[in-house]
Amino acid sequence: MPIGLALIHWDDSIGAILDEIYPDDDEIKKVFNTEKVLFIFTSQTMGDITTERFSALFTDEFHIACYYGGRENNLLLMLILEENETPRFFKPILKEQFYKIIQNLDKAHEIIPQLFNEIVEKASKISEINNCPVSPIIAYKISKVVKFLEKNPSTIFTPQYDYIHGVHYPKLEQIAGNSIKAEDLLKELEKQNIVGKYMVDNLVVCPSCGSSHLKTSKICPICNSSTIIEGNIIEHFKCGHIDFENEFIKNDMICMKCNLKLETEGVDYQRLGHYHYCLKCKKYFKELNEFYQCLDCKANIVKNSLSIKPIYKYYSLLRPINQISRREEFK
């Protein structure tokens, strides 16, 4: 169930500001400190601050659904969820609540609790459909697979991976066609004790939609900017200036700060090693943070919140048709 609802706005002179958060819980407020609020706002608006949109973020503590209103208002409505919740389920209701706030912005403090309670009420009605009957098309596909396995009981459905199709099972698709995703059909076959499985690999996927189409970015640990350059750096002892080695070399080893020549390593200067440099906040770092974006559902994900998807081989649990007695056939 949803844990909380918060409103963040961007101020060009200050940065991201947490305007409202409900409920007024000390533990939640401790998590959503100034640094975390800045990270959430910048990560959800990264690349395009002009258009409104829904996005999802997966952190170590919570799953978060966000609705950003675009440059016109620079507001972001954030729904804080438990780790087992799927943010995209809340897209319609979050957009609806966002516009209620826009229409009553001067009363945001009063209406945020009401809007949160409305979300909780609607969320309680969202449920996964379990044990639903198999559709006719799936039943037809199952019958085709069963007939094949009875004649070919040693068949192994081996997974393959490519960027376009993700994990797929060519042998199964050859038998049953590809109008239904092979993994979904295999789950149904397993549920009906037609096939068994054993794990052979794993795949890093988006925790929101399960896609393996992920874009990896290295970002600044201070300001979350992705405008990063890297290289070996040198420190000039005399004036303390630090810069990339290639910049000193381009300047004939003359310091760009004090104009003295760097002649002897260990006397005039030292090499500090390989560093990253943020063009936005002008700081050097040994290590950067990793940040991921799902190219399918556009969810933004921190490293520790990525999901690990097991990859299986499947084998037949059916006996060959010639081993079934005539009596068993008519049971």
N, C-alpha and C positions, 0 to 999 in steps of 0.2 A: 504493500500500500504506500501511497505518497507520504513523505515524512514532513515536507515543508514547502513553502512557496516564498520566493524572494524576487524583488525588483531591483535591477541594477541600471544605473545610467552613466553615460560617459561625459566627463567634463574635460575639455581640451587642455585646461591649465592644471588639472589635478590628476585626471585619469579615471579609472572605474570607481564608482561610489555605490555602496550598498544602501539603497534608500529605505527599503522595507524588508523584513523577514518575519515569517509567521510559521510555526509558533515561536514565541520569544523564549527560546530554549538556550541555556548557556552552552551546552555541549555542541549544538549546531553552530552557534555564533563563534565558538572557539575554532571550529573547522574552517568556517568561511571568513577568515581574517582578510586583511587588506591585500596581502600577497595572493591568496587564493581567488579572491574576487577579480583581481586584475588578470590572473591567468585564465579564468573562465571567460571573461568578456573578450579578451584579445584572441583566445583560441577559437571562439565561436564566430568572431567577425573577421578572422584572418583571410586576407585575399579580396574581400569584397564587403565594404561597409555601406554600400549604396542601396542594396535591395533587402527587403524583409525576407526572413526564411526561418524554418524550423531546423534545429540541429540537436545532436545528442553528444554527450560527453560521458566517458567512463573513467572514474578516478578510483584510487585505492579505497576510499571511504564510501562513496555513493555512486549510483547512476543518476544522471541529470538530463532532463529534457529542457530545451531552451527555445524560446521564440524571440527573435530579434526583429525590431521594427524598422530597421534601415536608418540611413543617415538623417532622415527627416526628423526623427525624435530621439535617436540614439538610446533607446530603451531595450533592455533585455529582461524578459520574464523567465524565471528559472524554477522549475519544479524538481525538488529533491526527492529521489526515489531510493528504495531499498535495492540491494545488490541483485536480487532475483527479479526485479521489474524490467520490462522492456520499454525504453523511452518512446519509441515510435508509436506505441499504442495511444499515447497521450497527445499526439499532434493536433487532432481536431479540437479537443477541449481546451488545450493550452492556447491555441490561436484565438478561440472564442473569448477566453478570459483576458487575453492581452488587449483585445479591442474594447472590452468593458472598462479596463483600466484607462485606456487612452481617452475614452469618453468621460471619465470621472477622475482625471489625473489629480485634481486638487483634493480628492477624497480617498486617495490611494491607501492611506494608513487605515481608514475605516473599512474599506471594502476588501482588502487582501484576505482577512480571515474568512469572510463570507465566500469569496471565490475559491479559497482552498477547500472549504467544506463541501462546496459543490463538486469540485474535482474528486474528492474522496468518495462522495456518494456515487458519482458516475463510475469511478474506478471499481467499486464493489460489484458493479454489474458486468464488468469486463471479465469474461471467463474463457478459458480454452475449451474447445469442443473435444470431449474425450469419448472414446468407445463409440464413435459414430459409425453407421453402416458403411461398408465399402461401396464406392460408386460403381455403376455398371462398367465404366471403361476400365477401372482398376481390376474388377473381377474378371473381365475379359483378358487383360494382360496376365493376371495370375494363372488363369487356365492355360495360356500359351506356354508360360514358363514351366508349369507342372508337367505338361505333356513332354516338353523337351527334356526335363530332368529325369523323368521316368525312363526315357530311352538312353540318356547320357548321364548316369548318376555320378560319374567322376568329375563332372564339370566344376571348375573353380571360376568364380567371378572376381577377376583381378582388377583393382583400381588403376586408373591412369590419371595423370594431371596435366592440364595445359591452361594457359592464362585465360583463354576465351571460355572454355567449358568448366573450368575448375576440376573437381574430382568427378570422374565419370567411369562407367563400366561398359566398355565397347561390346563385350560378348553379350551382356544382358540387353543392350540396345539393339543388337543384331537380332535377337530373338523377339523382343517385345516392342521394338520401335522406340522412338525418342519423344513421343508426345507427352509422356510423363517422366519426370526426373527419375533417373535410375535409383538414386539413394532413397527416394520416397517409396518406390516399388519394393526395394530390398527390405525396408523397414516393415512393410506389410507382410512380405514373405516370411520374415523372421517371426513376426507376431503370430503367424499361422503355423509355425513350426515346419515350414517348408525348407528353409535354409538356416544354417548356423553361421557363425562368424568368428574370426580371430583378428586381433589388431596387428597391423604391419607397419604403420607409420602414424604421423600426426601432422597437422597443418595449423598454422597461426591464422586466426580468422577474426573478423569483426564481431564483437559481442552483441551487436544490435541485430544484424541481418545474416550473419554467418558467412559473409563473402570473404574470399581470400584476396580480393583486389584492394590492396592496401598501399597507400603512398607513405613512405617514411621520410620524415624531416628531422634534421638536427636543429634544435632551437636554443637560444640563449637562456641560461638558467636564471637570469635576473629579470629580463624584460620580455622573454618569449619570442623575440624576433628571430626570423629565419634568415636574415641578411648577415651571413657568417662567412668569413674567409679564414684561411689557415696557412701555417707555414712555420719555419724555424725562426726563433726570435733572438735578438742580441740586446744586451744591456750595456750601455756606455757608462763606465765607472765614474768619469769626471762629472757629468751632469745628471746622470740617472735616467737618461732617455732610453726608452725601450721601443724597438720597432722590428719589423720583419727583416731578416738577413738580406733578402733580395733588394729591399729598399736602400739599405746601406751600400750594397754592391753597386746599384744603379747610380749612387751618388759618390762613387769612387772612395767608399769607406770614410767619407766625411760626415760627421754627425749633423743631422738636420736641425738639431736644436741649438748647439753651441758652436758649430762650424769647425770643431777640432777634428783632426784625422785620427782614425782608429788604426793603430799599426800592429800592436802585439797582443795576441789573445792571452788572457790571464793577467795582463798588465793594464791595458787600455779598456778592455771589454771582455765579456764572457758570453758564451752561447747558453741560453736557458732551455733549449729544447723545442719540441713541437707544440705549438699553442693554436687556439682558435681565437678569433677577434670579432666582436660584435660591432657592426657598423652603426648600430642604433645607439647603444649605450656606451660605446667606446671603451669596452673592457676586454681583457684577455682571460681565457679560461683553458685549463687543461682538458676538462671534460664538459660535454654538452648534454642537454636533456634530449631524449628521443620522443617524438610526437608522431602519431599516425592519423591518417584520414582515410576512411573507407571511400573508395571511388564509386561505390554503388549507392549507398544510402547517405553518404556525406557525414557520417558520424565522426566526431573527433575523439581520439582515444589516447590516454596516457599509457606508457609501456606496460605497466603491471596489470592493466585491465584488459589486455588482449586475451581472447579465448583460445584454448587449445582444442582442436577438433580431431578426435581419433579417426584414423583411416583403417578400414577393414577389408579383408578378403572374405568372401562368402562361399560356402560349400553346401551341397545338397544333403538334406536329411531324409530324402525319399529313397525307398528301395527300388531297384530296377523293376520295371513292369513285369518282366518274366518271372520274378520271385513272388508275385502276388497270386494267391490261390484263387480259383473261381469263386469259392464261397466268400472270400474277403471282398471281391469286386462288387458283390450284390448286398453287402451289409449297409 
